[in-house]
Amino acid sequence: MVAKKWRGKWVVDFGGEDGKRLRRVSPVQTKEGARTFERSLMGSGPAMGARSSSISTPSLDPRPEVPSFAAFAPEWLRTYAATNNKPSEVVGKESVLRVHLIPFFGKRKLDEITAKDVEAFKGEKRASGLGPKTVNNMLTILRKLLATAIDWELIEKLPRIRRLNVAPAKFDWLTKEEANRFLKAIDENYPAWRPLFWLALRTGLRRGELFALKWEDIDLTATTVTVRHSVFRGRLYAPKGGKARTVPLTQDVTEVLKQAQRSERDAFLFPSKDGKLSRHQGHADRPLKGALKRAGLRPIRFHDLRHSFASQLASAGRSLKEVQELLGHESIAVTMRYAHLAPGRMREAVAVLDGDVPDVPSAKNSEQPLEQKQKEPGPFEPSPLSKPQIFRNSGGRI
């Protein structure tokens, strides 16, 4: 039995005769009043009948029924995820719930999911061939769903959810020389695609950000592009991170944009045939693969053009903070994947130890007493002898 705050009211929580957890609302809505009410319930019985009957108490208030995982997941997706996440993230969460989490946890009530169940889920997914990062993404969704159930006062605690160890993510990227070969192949074989791929390699914009660009976002005088939107399934949304950002344009990509064919009806840089927002971004993969092959380069993904932009900057010695701002990363931790590309980074760090490094004598090896080696106190500094000698006790120990 315990007195506590629940849904804004002071209650006494205790077990009923059938083993279920029950509550009574305290007649006096203060902490001390709830404790007094708790003591009265603990002391109620045949000998305390007169005392307990003198206390007017509300009827028993059983804890609300805890829903099953399968029943709660659609509500969480509709109420929480759709409100707080990007549409693409909602689609991803819906897929993970439908294909993986609901089939495994669906019949269990939310408060019946244990750490052992979570470990069994991890084992099953790893045995099916899924990688640790993929499984961790599922665990993130599971944890957030259960944490929301706590916020909504449906359950009281989370099971322990241990993430799997994941090796650093690998990514491919084009060197500056490879990027130039690729762009030459685009210019010669896919001229209509020049603006898209030059922008991708010279600005590091995401595919959805590129297809959401409007001509009004391009300032050829200031040579900048402002990222205000991203497109997903034919609709415009705020870019990742929710903030607009401005990226400088190189001289060569500025010339490419000046030469681009623009129809008066086109508001977007890369519109559909009717001049409106393009719903199909995948058709850019055909010129990507074709130009890579003609340039004698290995196949890469469209997103690797973004990695190429960042990697070339890091390799040229630009700071990771600069790379972070240009890419629009919310956290520098995401940008750190490019840190190993900085030229001579570790060598420069230890180079400060080369040459003549002045020795600093320690007090232990000094022939003079420590008090004599201290500098003379300044006009506003107390004398060392006036300071409390807090370390000088018996035996010289603290």
N, C-alpha and C positions, 0 to 999 in steps of 0.2 A: 504494500500500500504506500502511495506516495502522493504528496500534494504538489501540484505544478500548474503552470500556465498552459492552456490549450485553447486555440482559436480565440484568443483574447479574453478568456475567462479562467478564473482559478477553480481547479477541479481536484478531486481526489480519485486517483487511478488505482484500481484493485482487481483481484480475481474473483469471479463469480463462482457459484456452486458447480456449474457445468464446465469450469476450466477456462471460460472465455474472459478476456479482459473487459472490465466495465468501468464506468465513470459516474461520479455524482458531482454536480455543480455545487460549489460551496455557497451557502446562504449569505456569507459575508465575503464580499469580493476584495479581500486583501490577502497578502501572503500569510500574515499571522492568523487571519480568520480561517483560511484554508487548513492551516496546521491544527488549529483548534478543532475544526470539523473532522480532520483526519483522526485526531485522538479520540473524539467522541465515537467515531465509527469503530475504532479498534477496541474501545471499551464497552461498546453496546453489547447487550446479552441479557440473560434473565435477571442478573443482579443489577444491571444498569438500565432496566427498562424505563424507569421513570425519567432518568436523565436523557436517554436517547429519544424518548417520545416528545421531550420538550423542544427538540430541534426540528424545525420544519425543513424538510429536504425535498428537492425535486425528484422526479422519477429517475430510474436508472437510464443512463445515456450510453448505450453500447458504442464501441468504436466502429466507425463506418466500415462497411464491407470492403475488403481489399480486393481489387479486381485482378483478374489473371493478366499475364503478360500480353496474351493475344487480344484481350479486350482493351487494354490500356494503350497499346502501341498506336493504333489508328488515331485515338484522341490526342495523344502526345504529338503525333506528326501534324495533325490538323491545327492544334491549338498552340503548341510551342514552336515546332520547327518552321512551320509556314510563316510565323510572325517574326522570328528572329534570324532566320537563315536565308541565304541567297537561293533563288529557284533551282539552280543547278545542284546546290547542296541538299535541298529537300528531295530532289529526284534521287540523288545518291543514297540518302538515308532510307527512303521508301524501298529502294531495291534491296539494301542490306537487311532491313527488317523482314521483308517478304520472303527473301530467298534463304536467309541464314538464321536470324535471331528468333523469329516467331516459330519456325519449325522445331527449334531446339527448346526454347523456354516457354512456348505458348501456353501450355496447360498449367504451368506453375503460377501460383499467386505471387505478386510482387514481393511480399515479405517472406516467401518460401525459397527464394533464390539464394543459394549459399555460395561461399567461396569454392567449395568442392564442385558445384555445378559449373561455375565459371571455368575452372581448370579442365573439367570434362569437355566443355565446349571448345576450349583452345586446343585440346588434344585431338578432337574430332576434325577440326578444320585444318590443323597441320597435317594430319594423316591423309586428308583428301588432296593434299598437294599445294594448299595455299601458303604463301610466304608470310613471314612474321609481321611485316609491315601491313599487309592486308588484314591479318587477324587483329592487329592493334587498332586499325581503323574501326573495326567492328566493336572492339571493346570500348572505344571512345564513345560510340553511339549508345551502347548498353549502359555505360556509366552515367551519361548525361540523362538518359531516360529515367533511370532509377533516382538520380539526384533531383530531377523535377518532381518525381512522386513524393520525395521528402518535402520539397517546398510546398507541395499541395496537400501536405499532412495526411498522406495515404499510408506511408510507411515511416519508420523511425530511424532506420540506419541502412547504410550500404554494405553489401558484402565486400570483402577485400578483392580487388581486381588488380592482378599483377600483369603488367605489360611484358611482352616478349622482347628479348634483346634483338636489336636490328642493326645490321652492318650499315655503315655510311652509304647513302644512296649514290649510285653511279649514274652519270649522264654523259652524253656525247656532245661534242661541240666542234665547230669549224674554226681552224686557225685563220688568221688574217689572210694568208695566201690562199687557203681553201675557199674562204668566203668570196674572195675576188674572182676565183675561177667559177664558182657557182653563179655569181651575179653576171658574169660575162655570158654564161650559157643561157641565163634567163633573157638577157638583152637580145641575143642572137636568135633564140628559138621561141620565146614566149614574150614578145614585147608588150602585149596587153597586160601582163602580170608584173611589169617592172615596178610600178609604185608600191605594190603590196610587199614584194620581197626585199626591195631596197629599204623600205621603212622597217620591216621586221628585223633585218640584220643591223640597221643603224640606230634603232631606238629601243629594241628589246621589248616592244609592246606584245601583249598576249594576243592570240588570234581573235578572241571575242572583242578586245579593245580595238584592234585594227578594223574589223568589219563594222564597228559602231562609229568610226570616225566620220565627221561631216566636214565639208569644205570650210565651214566657219571655224573649225578647230585648228586649221592650218594658218599660220601667220608667216607668209613668205618674206615679209619685210624684216620681222624680228627673228626669222628662221627658228620657229618653235612649233611644236605640236602640243595641244592640250588634251589630255585624256579625261573625258567627262563621263563616258558611258562604256558599258560592255553589253554585248548582245548574246542572248541565250534563247534558242528556239523562236527566233523571230521577234523578240521583244527586248527593249532597251532597259537596262538596269544600271545602278551605280557601279563603278569599277570595284574590283576586289579591294577591300579595306575601307570602302565607302567614301574615299576622298579623291578629288580631281588632282592631277599633277601635270606639270609642264616639263617637256623634254626638249632640249635643244636639237636642232637639225644640223647635220653635217652639210658641208658645201655641196658634195656630190648628190646627196639625196634631195637637197633643195632644187638642184637643176633638173633632176628626174621629175619632181612634182610640177615644176614650171612647164615641162614639156608634155605633161599628162593631158590626155584628151578628156575634156569635161563638157558634158551636155548641160544646157541651161536648166533642164528639168531635174538634174541630179543634185540632191542635197547631200548624199553620202559619197565618199570617195570610191567605195566598192559596192555599188548598188546591184540590185537584181535587174533583169531585163526591162522591167517597167519603171526603173529609176528609184524604186523604194528600197527599204531596208532588206538586205539579203538574208534569206532564211537558211541558206545552204553554204556552210563554210568548208565542208569536206571536199568540195570540188577544187580547192587550192592544192590538194595533195597530188593531183595529176601533174601539173607543171613542176612541183617540188621534186617528185621522183624522176621525172624526165630530165630536168636540168642537172640533178646530181649524177645521173648516169652519163650524160653527155660530157660532164666535166671530169669524169673518171673518179668520182667520189663515192664513198660508202653510203648506203641508205640511212637517213636520219628522220626523226619526226619533225613536224612543224614547230613544236615547242622547243626543239633543240636550237632553233634560230635565236630564240631568247637567251638560251644558255650560251650561245656563241657570242652574243653581244656582251654579256656580263663577263665571260671568261677572257675575252680579248682585253677588256678594260683592266681586269685584275692582273693579267699577264703583263700589261704595260705599266704596272706600278700604281694605278689609281687606287685611292683608299676605298675600303669596303663601305664606309659611310656614304661616299659618293655613289657607289654601285647600288646601295640600298635605296637611296632616294630616286635614282633614275628608274629602277625596276618597280618602285612602289611597294616594297616589302614593308609590312608593319613592324617586323622585328628584325634586328641585325642578326639574330640566330639563324634565320633562313638564308641570309646572304653569306654566312660563314662557310657554306659549301664551296665557295670560290677562293677561300683563303689560301689553300695550298698552292694556288697558281701564281701567287705574288713572287716575283723573281728574287731569289736570295733572301727570302724572309727570315729563315732561321740563321743563316750565316751573318746577316746584318745585326741580328740580335746579340750574338756572342762576340761580334767584332769589337765591341767596346772594351773587351778585356785584353785585346792585343796591345802591345807597346808597353810603355812605362806606366804602371799603375802604382800610385803611391801607397805604401804600407801604412796602415793605421794601427799603432801599437795598442794592445789591449791592456786593461788594468791589471790583469793577472800576471802578465810577463813584464810589466813595467818595473824598473828599479826604484822609481820614486813613488812615494805615497800618492794615492789617488787625489787627496785633498790638495797637494801641491801642483798637480797638473791641471786643475780646474782653472778656467779663465777668471780674471778678476771681475767681480760683480759690477754691473753698470749702475748708473745713478738711480735707476728705478727698479733694480733687481735686489732681492734680499741676499744677504751673505749666505753661503752654503752652511756655515756654522749655525745660522739662525733657523734653518729648516728643521722640522721634526725628524729625528733619527729613527725612522720607523723600522729599519732593518737591523738595528743593532741590539739584539737581545742576546740571551745567553747562548753561547756556542756559535754565534754568527749565523744562525738559521732563522728563517721567517716563521 
